[in-house]
Amino acid sequence: MQDVTDLPFMRIIARRGAPDWFVTEYFRVHPESCLNRYILRSIVENETGRPVFAQMIGRDLPSLIRSARQLAEYPIAGIDLNLGCPAPIVCRKDAGGGLLRNPETVNRLIGSLRDAIPGRFTVKTRLGYTTPEEFPGLLDIFRSHAIDGLTIHGRTVVERYQTPVHPEMVRSAVEVMPCPVIANGNVVDVASGLSYLARTGAAGLMVGRGAIRNPWIFSQLEAGFSAQAVRIPTYRELWEYVLELYQEIARETPKFNPLSHVQRMKKTMAYITHGLEGDFEYDMRRARTPEDFEEICRRHLDHDIPLPPQPPRESKLFCGFEAL
């Protein structure tokens, strides 16, 4: 996730059970672009021991090819093309999910990038821009190129994060794609992850928002896959996670400002505080200073009660996960 799942976040996740591989924040690609140095650090300074895919977003083909060739010079596991970002500012530029409005462009980009990228080349997509009925046509395009993997966020761009996912559409891709298909969207715990896999037959899961809320989710899923007991962390362990994240991000901030840092942390804390007991979420929104931040965390997290495994069913940040 852009501006969240960066190098500090990868380090902290890995201490609690890393995924099989990471995907960087996306490199914004256009005629005047150069490779973002900070995102590159997620590749060259990544000490988690896990492979890292470099993710690109853009629509200018010569620039995408140029950036792909530059990225290939770094120790990456492969290059991933983002066709799924639903952010309005991205879609207005016909990038990310906005590209799905023009299947001919998608076909041209994927075909040309496949020819230009000597290593692994994967694609992340949504089911379409407006309706899942667009997906069969997109799937024909994905099938026609020798991509090495397809990750599917099981919603359309217009649905953003506000509906349940459509597992039957992901299954339709699993049935015809010659490459592994990864299911994405609404995985918040072991139960939702196992159900998504069972209903789609996907080769694996990609987890974004769920890992921000629960950094133990990858180790929990691994236990769930092997029918082992899943350990539930406590509120105090969540406090340790928040403190590490606070310190890691602060250390990586070139011009550190304590008040700005609190505001930066609140972007991530929106996923962490959501649905927890009491007024934690309400209080955190109103934090202004590091002292506020620390006092609020201490007041709400300094105990050993087990964390709830799922967000609330009426959640707006994790909408529809109960349908899995």
C-alpha positions, 0 to 999 in steps of 0.5 A: 500500500502506497505510503504505508508498506515501505521498508520500515513496515517490511522490517517490522512485519518480518519480525512477526512472520514475513510473507513469502514475498513482498511487493514494493510501493509502486514506482510512478512511471511517466516520461519525466520520472526516475526511480524513487530512491526511497522505494528502491531502498525496500529492495537494496536494503531489505534484510528480511530474507524474503524476495521483493517484487518491484511494482510499477504504475503508469500508462506511457509505454516507453517510460514503463519499458525504460523503468523496467529495464532499470529495475532489472539491474537491482536484486528483484524477484520480478516486476509487477504492473499495477492495474488495480489502484482505485485512487481517483487521482490515479484513475484520472490519469488513466493509470492503475485501475483507470487503465481497465477502461481501455482494454486495448491499451492494457493488451498493448502494455502487457504484451510489450512489457512481456517482450521487454522484461527478461525475468518474472513479470506479473500483473495485479488487477481488479475485475474491471472498472465498472462491473465484473462483467468486464472481467472475461474480456480482460481475462482473455488479454491476460491469458494471451501473454506469458505473464508469470502471475496474476493477482486479482483484487476481487472487486471492480475499481468503482467498488473500491473497498466498499463491497464484499469481494467476488470469489467466483470471478477469481475462481474463473481466472484460476480455471483458465490461467496458465500461471498462478493466480493470487487472491486479494481483498478482504483477508483479515484473519485466518478464517477469511483467508482459508475461506477465500482460498477454498472458494477460489482455488487460488495459489495464494493470498495477497494481504495489504490492509489486513496486515497493517491491522494485524502484523501477525497475519502471515504467521497465523495463516501459515499455522492455519494452512497446516491445521496448527493452533493459531496464536492470538496476540494481546493488546500489549503486543499491539502496543509493542508493534505500534512503538516499533513502527513509530520509531522505525518511521521516525528514523527513516524520516529525513527532516523529522518533525515530531508533530508531523510525525504524529500526523503521519502515524495516524494514517497507519493507526486508522487501520490499527485502532479500528474496531478495538475496545473503548475510544481508542480510535476516537482518541487517536484521531485527536492526537497532536503531539508525541506525548498525546500519542504515547499517552493514548496508546498506553491508556488503551493498550497496556494490558494483556487481553487478547486482541479481537481476531476480526474487525467489527462486522459493520466495518467501513475499512474492511467492508464485506469480509464476513461474506467470505 
